[in-house]
Amino acid sequence: MSAGGVAVLLSCLSCCGSALWRYYASSPNYRIFSTRSTITLEYEGTLFSEWSVPGTCSVKNKRSPRTELRCSSPGFQIIKPLVTGPDLEEERNLFVDSSNICFLWYHRVIHYHHNLTQDIMVWVYDPENADTNELHLNAVAPSLNSFVLTKQMATLGQRPAIYTFLKRRVYFPDEKLKDGAWHISVPMAANDIAKDIRGNQVSFQDCFVADILFLMGFPWLIIPEIPGFLPISSPLGSQLMTVWDACVPSSIVLVANMETFQTNDSFRTWTRIRVPPSILTDKERSNVSDVTLSHDGIFFLINGILYLKNLTTFAKLGSKENLPEGGIIGITTRKWCWMDYLLKANNRSNMAIWTRDTIYLGYDSLQFVKIINTKKLMEILDIPSTATLSIHNIEYTAHPLELGLLLNFCVTCNVMKQIHLVIYNEDSKKWVHQDFSLNVTIDSFITPHFIYSSLPDLILWDKHRVYYSYHNFTTTGVIQTPTEFGNLSKLSHDSIIHDAYLDYYGNILVKMENNILFYFKINIRDAVKLHLWTNTSTKSSVFLNLFSQINFVHVFENGTLYVQEYPLGLEVRSVTFKTKEKCPFVAFHNNINRVFYILDKGENLSVWAQIVYPENYGLYIIVEPYGPKLLENKFYLQYEIASGFCTKTLDIIFYQNVNYEAVHDYFKLQYQNTGLMLMQVRPSEFEKTCPIPPKVFQIAVGCDTTKYIMVKGFNHKDCLRHNFFYIIEKSYLRHRPSKNLRVKYSWKKYGCPFRVDFRKKFHPLLQLYNENGYIEDVEVNFIVWEIHGRDDYTFNITMKKSGCLNEAQTWKSMTTLNKDLPLEEVWGPENYKHCFSYAIGKPGDLSQPYEIINKSNHNHLVWPMHRTGMYVFQVKILDPNYSFCNLTAFFAVETYGVIPSPNGYLVFSFLFLLMLLFFSILTFSYFHYMRIYRHLYEPTDKRKQKNN
């Protein structure tokens, strides 16, 4: 923290609130907190006397409220301020690490919107010797120290690369440094935001560079501030409301009681959101009760009416958008990000809106749909008509296609009511009443939040307590505390719960209105009170920064913002050190490196997990599936004991064992056996000190939309890139029309045609690809047809030669059976039947061409011998057990090598001229030789007379 920032914070807080103390590290987000680090101690209050530190640590100025601390020995160090007066300040047990990690990667992103790329400048810096701009993460170029350090590391062989977490891509820098930094170009991607900077294992002075995880996606546009527009805010005295996009957590909207703020970089920069003066009254502008954020803009809930603010407009939403004109009591968006998922329905919602009796779902481009009301819910859930049912709250679950609905249920509705939970699946359109109920007073308001797990586990809270429901509603209760039986208000000077924050690492942070914090983890039933970090009178909220670390944002009465990093891990270790709480296992490893797996027909997924724990603890590995039972599994357990520790390794194979061939309804069977399952692999016991995050991942069974097939050798490069027209004679067409067919050849669609000599047979070899490239050669059966209707080609293998016992399917037989279907739909995996069994099909003429091709049956296309031609084929996978996808591709063949049939008139003319020439030469030769012979045999006296 800069000196200026500290001055601002202290000036705003010095007049009020209780005393507290905190600490800072030079490295952002406390990434390096070791014996090499300079730790800044800061006391906030008026009763400070001096710092108490152990002998292994030293302070620069013991009597200064703000000073520097260094510790020469690793481990827990007891630090506390000594104060005047009877009250004692709390001590912290700071864990100082011993590590060879001394340097960090600094990255600066430059956006190029014209080609949708991002240039990332990367260099190495030492937090202990960096300049202020680097420490505050707003440097535009390396400092002198970083310039020299980066150059030295590059000389030693250091070269960073960027690894993406979801798409598993790797981007490397240019060969040489430029301006003291590496430059890495990556495409803008909204679905691959989690990135890792990793370098080589290169050390300088026994120090290494730490890998760094950061979030970077497609940049969102900031709504500009327009002169003359007015503030929009929450009611006076209300707490801060903070929302962010689940997949872009650095894009945040914060509503305070004097302004609304927006940021796209976790409040490193921010703007105010203001609205035109003519739409809302002053009272309405200061009465925001809820807010959400989506790609369509910012949604404000004011007096039961929904308003939208985006780059171009501020508008009221109502009946025109299929929403109510009033009475809306809540809005929400998804809290967990799933970039990939399998959806059998048409669309997935990104927003829920509800009144007391009706639910609406919102989709992209401001599409809203009413899905159900309480009257219909009572019929579905079989609730008696004498009861009163109303919508209490709605929250999206961790499942990418589900949302949870809390319902108020009561009969007399005087003192108590029951809260029931119903889960709605957007894919199956089913409402499922869960085995969960909560008895509360009639005026209680419950806020739910589903935790990051495969099962629909959740926590809920009212003003004073946090409730939990774990293990698919089999374990429920109140989060306990060492005293007061879980009443957090009594441990917080009668303050009430402001909000609860959950992350992907299983951490749960409960923040009270006076900024006191409580902490626990998922599947844990008790919470601990953390050290006070922020003044109790300051309005503050919690958010995730660009590095997925928890930060505080403070809003002061003058409308200014201040951001503080929060060392959650260090604070938890300090508190749990006193309770002697230990993680029950030593290590938990697995090879699950993705959050989304998709299985096609015939594929399986093999994963493993391993747990190491002290002997006699009896731990094991739990696999928790959720969703339709689409897969079978096999488990293989290995067990080993050595040196007082047990190691259990669990190998799991997920697979599907369904035969789709020759079934009554192929598409129905496919639909029933495709879908989405959530899986979680976890240890059987867990504690607050365990650092391992929950391992939650999807297994989708269905079509991988990134898959496609191509004919080997087919491309768009090895020919002249142009479109052209050609004529197909009517006698070559399947339906023998009355006119020739004029066809336009589209190079963009069909690519470069294969040029094949008419004397050579052609065997297409199919290859399977996805977004990552080549997968395999396709070995199963497929069919081809000429898309314009040509049938002047055949196949070189007969049904008998291919081994058929009955007559095989052909294009002629399939078009006869399916006269009403287009050609591309008459034959496919849904109606394929092989001919290699007497039980399938009927006897027939086995001398017909066999029209099914695969990689190994040597079946080839044979061309007509008396003409050239252009053929545009479509190919389709025929094997019903190969893929859920309808895999097709186009390829074109141009035959050559045949001399065109000549015109008869030209032939006659040519022969006439040839014979005329022949006879002319013959006549000339005759007279020429007659002249010679006459001269030779003339009498001698006549020759003499001529000579005289």
Rosetta blueprint (number, residue, H / E / L):
1 M L
2 S L
3 A H
4 G H
5 G H
6 V H
7 A H
8 V H
9 L H
10 L H
11 S H
12 C H
13 L H
14 S L
15 C L
16 C L
17 G L
18 S L
19 A L
20 L E
21 W E
22 R E
23 Y E
24 Y E
25 A E
26 S L
27 S L
28 P H
29 N H
30 Y H
31 R L
32 I L
33 F L
34 S E
35 T L
36 R L
37 S L
38 T L
39 I E
40 T E
41 L E
42 E E
43 Y E
44 E E
45 G L
46 T L
47 L L
48 F E
49 S E
50 E E
51 W E
52 S E
53 V L
54 P L
55 G L
56 T L
57 C E
58 S E
59 V E
60 K L
61 N L
62 K L
63 R L
64 S L
65 P L
66 R E
67 T E
68 E E
69 L E
70 R E
71 C E
72 S L
73 S L
74 P L
75 G E
76 F E
77 Q E
78 I E
79 I E
80 K E
81 P E
82 L E
83 V E
84 T L
85 G L
86 P L
87 D L
88 L L
89 E L
90 E L
91 E L
92 R E
93 N E
94 L E
95 F E
96 V E
97 D E
98 S L
99 S L
100 N L
101 I E
102 C E
103 F E
104 L E
105 W E
106 Y E
107 H E
108 R E
109 V E
110 I E
111 H E
112 Y E
113 H L
114 H L
115 N L
116 L L
117 T E
118 Q E
119 D E
120 I E
121 M E
122 V E
123 W E
124 V E
125 Y E
126 D L
127 P L
128 E L
129 N L
130 A L
131 D L
132 T H
133 N H
134 E H
135 L H
136 H L
137 L L
138 N L
139 A L
140 V L
141 A L
142 P L
143 S L
144 L H
145 N H
146 S H
147 F H
148 V H
149 L H
150 T H
151 K H
152 Q H
153 M H
154 A H
155 T H
156 L L
157 G L
158 Q L
159 R L
160 P L
161 A E
162 I E
163 Y E
164 T E
165 F L
166 L L
167 K L
168 R L
169 R L
170 V E
171 Y E
172 F L
173 P L
174 D L
175 E L
176 K L
177 L L
178 K E
179 D L
180 G L
181 A E
182 W E
183 H E
184 I E
185 S E
186 V E
187 P E
188 M L
189 A L
190 A L
191 N L
192 D L
193 I L
194 A E
195 K E
196 D E
197 I E
198 R E
199 G L
200 N L
201 Q L
202 V L
203 S L
204 F E
205 Q L
206 D L
207 C E
208 F E
209 V E
210 A E
211 D L
212 I E
213 L E
214 F E
215 L E
216 M L
217 G L
218 F L
219 P L
220 W L
221 L L
222 I L
223 I L
224 P L
225 E L
226 I L
227 P L
228 G L
229 F L
230 L E
231 P E
232 I L
233 S L
234 S L
235 P L
236 L L
237 G L
238 S L
239 Q L
240 L L
241 M E
242 T E
243 V E
244 W E
245 D E
246 A L
247 C L
248 V E
249 P E
250 S E
251 S E
252 I E
253 V E
254 L E
255 V E
256 A L
257 N L
258 M L
259 E L
260 T E
261 F E
262 Q E
263 T E
264 N L
265 D L
266 S L
267 F L
268 R L
269 T L
270 W L
271 T E
272 R E
273 I L
274 R E
275 V E
276 P L
277 P L
278 S L
279 I L
280 L L
281 T L
282 D H
283 K H
284 E H
285 R H
286 S L
287 N L
288 V E
289 S E
290 D E
291 V E
292 T E
293 L E
294 S E
295 H L
296 D L
297 G E
298 I E
299 F E
300 F E
301 L E
302 I E
303 N L
304 G L
305 I E
306 L E
307 Y E
308 L E
309 K E
310 N L
311 L L
312 T L
313 T L
314 F E
315 A E
316 K E
317 L E
318 G L
319 S H
320 K H
321 E H
322 N L
323 L L
324 P L
325 E L
326 G L
327 G L
328 I L
329 I L
330 G E
331 I E
332 T E
333 T E
334 R L
335 K L
336 W L
337 C L
338 W L
339 M L
340 D L
341 Y L
342 L L
343 L L
344 K L
345 A L
346 N L
347 N L
348 R L
349 S L
350 N L
351 M E
352 A E
353 I E
354 W E
355 T L
356 R L
357 D L
358 T E
359 I E
360 Y E
361 L E
362 G E
363 Y E
364 D H
365 S H
366 L H
367 Q E
368 F E
369 V E
370 K E
371 I E
372 I E
373 N E
374 T H
375 K H
376 K H
377 L H
378 M H
379 E H
380 I H
381 L L
382 D L
383 I L
384 P L
385 S L
386 T L
387 A L
388 T E
389 L E
390 S E
391 I E
392 H E
393 N E
394 I E
395 E E
396 Y E
397 T L
398 A L
399 H L
400 P L
401 L L
402 E E
403 L E
404 G E
405 L E
406 L E
407 L E
408 N E
409 F E
410 C E
411 V L
412 T L
413 C L
414 N L
415 V L
416 M E
417 K E
418 Q E
419 I E
420 H E
421 L E
422 V E
423 I E
424 Y E
425 N E
426 E L
427 D L
428 S L
429 K L
430 K E
431 W E
432 V E
433 H E
434 Q E
435 D E
436 F E
437 S E
438 L E
439 N E
440 V E
441 T E
442 I L
443 D L
444 S L
445 F L
446 I L
447 T E
448 P E
449 H E
450 F E
451 I L
452 Y L
453 S L
454 S L
455 L L
456 P L
457 D L
458 L E
459 I E
460 L E
461 W E
462 D L
463 K L
464 H L
465 R L
466 V E
467 Y E
468 Y E
469 S E
470 Y E
471 H L
472 N L
473 F L
474 T L
475 T E
476 T E
477 G E
478 V E
479 I L
480 Q E
481 T L
482 P L
483 T L
484 E H
485 F H
486 G H
487 N L
488 L L
489 S L
490 K L
491 L L
492 S L
493 H L
494 D L
495 S L
496 I L
497 I E
498 H E
499 D E
500 A E
501 Y E
502 L E
503 D L
504 Y L
505 Y L
506 G L
507 N E
508 I E
509 L E
510 V E
511 K E
512 M E
513 E L
514 N L
515 N L
516 I L
517 L E
518 F E
519 Y E
520 F E
521 K E
522 I L
523 N L
524 I L
525 R L
526 D E
527 A L
528 V E
529 K E
530 L L
531 H L
532 L L
533 W L
534 T L
535 N L
536 T L
537 S L
538 T L
539 K E
540 S E
541 S E
542 V E
543 F E
544 L E
545 N L
546 L L
547 F L
548 S L
549 Q L
550 I E
551 N E
552 F E
553 V E
554 H E
555 V E
556 F L
557 E L
558 N L
559 G L
560 T L
561 L E
562 Y E
563 V E
564 Q E
565 E E
566 Y L
567 P L
568 L H
569 G H
570 L H
571 E H
572 V H
573 R H
574 S H
575 V H
576 T H
577 F H
578 K H
579 T H
580 K L
581 E L
582 K L
583 C L
584 P L
585 F L
586 V L
587 A E
588 F E
589 H E
590 N E
591 N L
592 I L
593 N L
594 R L
595 V L
596 F E
597 Y E
598 I E
599 L E
600 D L
601 K L
602 G L
603 E L
604 N E
605 L E
606 S E
607 V E
608 W E
609 A E
610 Q E
611 I E
612 V E
613 Y E
614 P E
615 E L
616 N L
617 Y L
618 G L
619 L L
620 Y L
621 I E
622 I E
623 V E
624 E E
625 P E
626 Y E
627 G L
628 P L
629 K L
630 L L
631 L L
632 E E
633 N E
634 K E
635 F E
636 Y E
637 L E
638 Q E
639 Y E
640 E E
641 I E
642 A E
643 S L
644 G L
645 F E
646 C E
647 T E
648 K E
649 T E
650 L E
651 D E
652 I E
653 I E
654 F E
655 Y E
656 Q L
657 N L
658 V L
659 N L
660 Y L
661 E L
662 A L
663 V L
664 H L
665 D L
666 Y H
667 F H
668 K H
669 L H
670 Q H
671 Y H
672 Q H
673 N L
674 T L
675 G E
676 L E
677 M E
678 L E
679 M E
680 Q E
681 V E
682 R E
683 P E
684 S L
685 E L
686 F L
687 E L
688 K L
689 T L
690 C L
691 P L
692 I L
693 P L
694 P L
695 K E
696 V E
697 F E
698 Q E
699 I E
700 A E
701 V E
702 G L
703 C L
704 D L
705 T L
706 T L
707 K L
708 Y E
709 I E
710 M E
711 V E
712 K L
713 G L
714 F L
715 N L
716 H L
717 K L
718 D L
719 C L
720 L L
721 R L
722 H L
723 N L
724 F E
725 F E
726 Y E
727 I E
728 I E
729 E L
730 K H
731 S H
732 Y H
733 L E
734 R L
735 H L
736 R L
737 P L
738 S L
739 K L
740 N L
741 L E
742 R E
743 V E
744 K E
745 Y E
746 S L
747 W H
748 K H
749 K H
750 Y H
751 G L
752 C L
753 P L
754 F E
755 R E
756 V E
757 D E
758 F L
759 R L
760 K L
761 K L
762 F E
763 H L
764 P L
765 L L
766 L E
767 Q E
768 L E
769 Y E
770 N E
771 E L
772 N L
773 G E
774 Y E
775 I E
776 E E
777 D E
778 V L
779 E L
780 V L
781 N L
782 F E
783 I E
784 V E
785 W E
786 E E
787 I L
788 H L
789 G L
790 R E
791 D L
792 D L
793 Y L
794 T E
795 F E
796 N L
797 I L
798 T E
799 M H
800 K H
801 K H
802 S H
803 G L
804 C L
805 L L
806 N L
807 E L
808 A L
809 Q L
810 T L
811 W H
812 K H
813 S H
814 M H
815 T H
816 T H
817 L H
818 N L
819 K L
820 D L
821 L L
822 P L
823 L H
824 E H
825 E H
826 V L
827 W L
828 G L
829 P L
830 E L
831 N L
832 Y L
833 K L
834 H L
835 C L
836 F L
837 S L
838 Y L
839 A L
840 I L
841 G L
842 K L
843 P L
844 G L
845 D L
846 L L
847 S L
848 Q L
849 P E
850 Y L
851 E L
852 I L
853 I E
854 N L
855 K L
856 S L
857 N L
858 H L
859 N L
860 H L
861 L E
862 V E
863 W L
864 P L
865 M L
866 H L
867 R L
868 T L
869 G E
870 M E
871 Y E
872 V E
873 F E
874 Q E
875 V E
876 K E
877 I E
878 L L
879 D L
880 P L
881 N L
882 Y L
883 S L
884 F L
885 C L
886 N L
887 L L
888 T E
889 A E
890 F E
891 F E
892 A E
893 V E
894 E E
895 T E
896 Y E
897 G L
898 V L
899 I L
900 P L
901 S L
902 P L
903 N L
904 G H
905 Y H
906 L H
907 V H
908 F H
909 S H
910 F H
911 L H
912 F H
913 L H
914 L H
915 M H
916 L H
917 L H
918 F H
919 F H
920 S H
921 I H
922 L H
923 T H
924 F H
925 S H
926 Y H
927 F H
928 H H
929 Y H
930 M H
931 R H
932 I H
933 Y H
934 R H
935 H H
936 L H
937 Y L
938 E L
939 P L
940 T H
941 D H
942 K H
943 R H
944 K H
945 Q H
946 K H
947 N H
948 N L
